[in-house]
Amino acid sequence: MTFQMWSPFHFLFMASPFLFVTMFYFLFKRFNKQTLRLIGMGFSLIGIALLVGRNFEIYHKVNQISPEEIPLQICHFANFILFFAFLYESELLFSIAFCFNLPAALVSILFANGLSNYQSLLTWQGMAYLWGHMLIVGIVLWAYFNNMVVINLKILRKTMSLIILLYILSIFVNNLFMIWMEPFTSNYFYTMAPEKGTPLDYFYKLGKETTTFGLHYNLIYILILLLVGLFVVFLFYLIYLFLNLFKNSEVKNLNEQNHMN
């Protein structure tokens, strides 16, 4: 079974997180908050298990540790972000998941070119890509509709600060890993090069690769990518506020109906 962009299966893939949210929201609607937290942790553990299986499969192929096996990509560590967000009821981690991991996973579902490289989707790598991204989007939205995601300007500032720190660290980590794990490439946070077939290709071509004290980077691309990333984070904060308007109005209407009854 292979994958083709914009095929009926691709459209089903794009719809799958929203089907997930709808089904599990109504299925677990009457559960209390603590039970919902445990369910969320369970969903997150499924994502982590898929990631572990994927990494074992890659290790079996290359027979050594490579950057692909270390879960530092945005959509890879999202599983851990979600698990610990549910575990500690962390507003900061839920904010990162909603404003950062969610849009990254959505882009990976929309521009799923990487799946075309797999000879079969029925492998750990193929299934981890499909189910992993579906789970990230689905779990984050499911957490939101169960009132676990709370974001204000203070939390947003902390979210952006942490993302900037991780972004800068990724540049150094990528360079170090390509030295330690040669000949493999490392591209966490896409700071070394854009994902092929995505709009990031255009930004990369605006600059050129430079080397300073052995550190390889494309300064124009890195700066633009950071600004775009922060803009997306802020955009999803606005989306969060917009969704809250609808959610709060529905709650208000329900309360008024109950009061009339």
N, C-alpha and C positions, 0 to 999 in steps of 0.2 A: 504494500500500500504506500503510494507516494503522495506528495503534496503539490498542489498547483495554486499559485496566487489567483485570487478572485474567482475561484471555483465554488460550486455550491457548498463543498465541505469547508472552505475558508469562511464563507458567510455564516455557516453553522458555528464555526469556531468563534467568530466575532460575537455571535449572539449568546454563546454558552455561559459566560459569566452572569449575564442578566437573567438567564433562565435559572441559574444556580441561586441567585439572590432571591428571586420570586418564590421558588420552591421551598427553600429552607427558611425564609422569613415566615411564611405561613405555617410551615411544619412545626417550627419551634416557637411560635408566637406566644404561647401561654406559659413558657418556661420562665423561671425567675432569673435575675441577673447573674447569680453565681453559677447556675447551670449553663447559661449561655456562654459564660467565660470558659467553662470547661469544654464545651462544644467547640468554641473558637480555637482553643489550644489543640483540640483533637484534629481539626481541619488543618491547622498550621503544621502539626506533626506529620500529616499525610504529605504535605508539600516538602517537608524536610526529608522524609523517607524516599520520595521520588528523586530528590536531588542527590541523596547518598547513592541510590542505585545508579543514577546517571554517571556519577563520578567514579564508581567502581568499574563501570563499563568502559569509560575513557582510560582509566588506569590499566585495565586488561589489554587495551589496544596498543598503548604506547609503552607500557611496562616501566613507567617512571612517573614521578610527581611532576605535574605541569600546572601552569596558572589556571587552566580550565577546571582543575579539580579543587581549587580553593574557592569557597563560596563568597567572593567579594564583589561579584557583579551586582548591579542594582537589583535585578530581579531574583538573584540567588539569595542574598542576605535578607531580602524582604520576608522570607519565611521565618527567619529568626527574629526579625523586628516584630512581626505579628505575634509570634509565640510569646515573647517577653512582654509585649503590649498587653496581651490578655492575662498573662501570669501576674504582672505587677500593676495592672490597670493604669498604665502609664499614658498620660495625656500627650507627652512629648513623642513617644514612640507611635501612638496612633496618628498623631499629626504628620510624622514622617511617612507613615504608611499611606495616608490619604493624599497628601500633597506632593509626594515624591515617588514612592514605589508604585502607586496606582497609575499615574500617567505613564510611567516607564513601561509597565506591563501592558497597558492599553496600546501603546505604540508598537510593542513587540507582537501583539495580536494583529494589529492592523497591517503592519509591514513585516509579515512573517516570512521574509525571503529565506531566512536561515533554514527553514524546514524543507525547502526545495533541494538542499544539499544532501539530505538523508536518503539513502537508497530505499529505506522503509521506515514508516512511522512507528512500526511495531517493534521498537527498541526502547531501551531505557532513556536514551537521549531524546528520541522523538516523543515518547509519552510524557517525559518530564517537561518538555517544551509546551506541549498541548495542555496537559492537566495542571502543570505548575503555574503558567500564566493565567489560566482560567481561575484557579484557586486564589491567586493573589488579588485579582480584580473582584472576584466574587466575595471573598472573605472580608476585604476592606469595606465594600459597600454593605455587606450584611452587618458588619460591626456598626457602621454609621446608622443604618435604619433601626438598630437596636440600642441607639443612644449611647454608644461607647466612645464615639469620636467627639471630642470637645476641643475646639480650637478658638483661641482669642489672639489678640495682637502680641501679647507677651509670649505665648506658646509659639506663635509664628516666628517671632524673632529668634527664639532658641532653635527652632527647626532650621531656619536659614543659616544660622551660625554653625550648627553641627554639620550641615550639608557642605558648606564652604570648606570647613576643616577636613572632612572626608575627601572632598574633591581635590584639594591641594595635596593631601597625603597620597592619593591614588597616583599622582604623577611620579612621585618618588618610588612608590611600591612597584609600579609598572616597569620602570627603568631597572630597578634592582632585580626583579624576577626575571627579566629578559637576560640579565647577566648570569644569574644563578641557575636558570633553567633553560639555557640555550640548547637547541635552536627555537624553542617555543616563544610565541609572542604573548604579551600580557597587555590587556586593554580594559582594565577596570574603569568604570565611569566613562568609557570611550574617550579618555583624554589623549590617547596615542593616535587614534584614527577613528573615523566614523563607521557606523554599521552600513555596509553597502546597501544601496537601494532606499536609503532614508534621506530626508532633507538635510541631514548633517553633512552629507557629501559636499554640498555647495559651500558651507562655512569653511571646510578644510581647504578647499581650493583658493580661498581668499588669502591664505598665508603660506608659509613655507617652513619645512622642518629645520630646526636649528639645534646645535649641540653646544652646551656650555658646561665645562668641567665634567664631561662624560654624560650629561643629562640631555636626553633627546626630547624635544617638544616643538609644537607649532603654536607660537605665542598668540597669534591672531585667532586661530581656531579655539584655543583653550579659553581665551577671554570671552569670545562670543558664545561659546558653549556654556560657560558659567552664567553669563547674563541670561541666556535663553532658559537655562535650568531654573534660575531664581524667578524668572518671569512665569514659568510654568507652575512653580510652587505657589506664587502669589495668585495666579489665575485659579488654581484649584482651591485656594482659600476663599476666593470670591464665589466659586461654584458651591463650596460648603455653605456659605452665607445664603446663597440663592436657594439651595435645597432646604435650608432651615426655614425660610419664609413659607414654603409650601407645607412642610411638615408641621410647623407651629400653627398654621391656619387650619389644618385638618384636625389637630388636637383641640383647638379652640371650638371648632364646629361640633366635634363629638361631645365636648363638655357642655355646650349649650343645649344639644339634643337631650343629653342625659338629665340636665337640669329641668328641661320642659317636661320630660317624662316623669 
